[in-house]
Amino acid sequence: MYCMVRFTMHLHLHLPRMEGHGTGKFVKNVPDLAGHRAEAVRDAIAGTIRSLPAHLYRSLTWDQGAEMAQHAHLRIDTGLEIHFCDSQSPWQRGTNENTNGLLRQYFPKGTDLSQYGAEEMSAFAHALNTLPRKTLGWRTPEEALDRLLKQDLIEGVATTG
């Protein structure tokens, strides 16, 4: 069964800065420009993904960023299928691009997200998850996820015959 609920969780990923980030000379087009190593990204994604029932996460589609250099380990750790988009092909990540557009209402491009705490980030995620979506039959992502979880509970209950 394939189900898209468009539930936003990535706002909860607070990644630690690399030790010494920002103290040296700026070098353009090198990995870790934001001070996040691929290992930190892998661990943050794995930790967040594992908070869901395993059948609710199947795949992750990413762009060509160096922060996913640990994708093979992430797949081993979580069983998550990982796909990469072709360069300059944002339509291959439609849900992500749509979510980015919604996020720009709160965070203009270039906003330093480290200035926001977990509580504030949860509030932003809640705002997105309670926004009705045409693709979900005008249900919210929160309602779609809740419906899916309830359906799983009902299907998982043994019956007597």
N, C-alpha and C positions, 0 to 999 in steps of 0.2 A: 504494500500500500504506500503510495506517495502522498504526502501531505505537506503543504507549505503553510505555515502559520505566521511568518514574518515577525516573530517575537524577538525583541532586541535584548541581547544579553551583553554584548561586547562593551557596553559603557562601564561595566564593572571591572574591566581589566586595567588595573593600575600597575604599570610596569616600573620597576626601580631603574633609576639612571645608572649607567655604567660608571664605575669608579673613575674619577678623573675627567668625566665628560665635560666639555666646555672650557677646560683649562688650557688646552693646547691650541695650536694654529688650525684654523678652519681649512679643511680640504674638501673640495667639491667632488660629488659623485663617488663617495666611498661608503661602504656599509656602516650602519650604526650612526647615521647622522643625528638621529633623535636620542642617541644614548641608550638604545635598547639592543641588547644582543639577541640573536635568534633563539638562544636557550631560554631567555626570559619570556619571549613571545610564545614559544612552545609550551612552557610550563603554565603560563597564564591561560592559554587556550585549553589545555588539557584539564586544568583545575575547574574551569568554568563548565566545560562540556560534561565532565563527570558528575556535575550536580543534576544532570538530567537523566531520566531513564534511557538506557542504551539504545532502545529502538527509536528514540526521537532525534538522534543525531546519526546521520549516515554519511554526509559529505560536506566538504568545505571547498569553496571556489575562491581563489586568491589571485591577486595580480602578480607581477613578476618581481616583487620586492625582496630584497636580501634578508628581511626579517623572517622569511619562511625557509631559510637555509636548513632548518632542522625538521623539514616536513616529513622525511622518512621516519624519524624517531617519533614524531607526533602520531603518525599512522600506526606504528607498532604499539605505542603507549595506549591509544584510544580505539583503534580499529576504524578510525575515520578515513574515508576515501578523500583524497586531496587532489583537486584539479587546479590547473593554472590556466588563466585566460591568455589569449594571444595578446601581444603588445598592442596598445591603442585600440582595444576592443571592449569598451565598457558595457556594451549590450550583453556580453557573456556573463555579466554579474548584475543582472537587472535589479534584483531585490537590494543588493548592496548599494548600487548607485541611487536607487530611490530613497533608501534610508539615509544616505549621505545628504541628499537634497533636503530631507526633512530636518536633519541635524543642523544644517546651515542656518535654519531659522533661529537656533539657539546659540550656535558657535560659528561665527564667520570663519572663513578659511584662514588658517594661520593662528587660530586661538590656541593659547597654551592651556591644555586641559589639566595640567598638573596643579593649577590653582584651585581646582574644584575637588571637594572631598567626596568620599563614597556616598554620603547621604544625598548630596546635591546630584551626583551622577545617577543615583537610583531614582530621583525625582524626574530627571530628564528621560530615563528609560521608561518610567511609568507613563509619562506624557505620550511617548510614542506608542506604547503598548495599549493605550486606551483610546487611540485614534482610529475611528472606523475606516476600513479600507474597502474600496470597490472590489478588489481581487478576492476578498474574503466574504463576498455577499453582504457587505456593509457591516460585518461583525468586526470587532476589534481583535488585534492579535492576542490579547489576553483572553478574550472569549473563545477564540479558535483553539488556543492551547488548552484551555480548561475543558472544552468540548472533547478534544482528542484524548486527554487524560481520563476523562470520565468514560469515554467509549472503551478505552483500554481496560479500565477496571471492570466494566460490565462484561466484556468479552473474556476476561480472565477468570470470572467467577464460575466455579464448577456447578453444574446442575445435577439434580437427582432424577433418575428416569424411571 
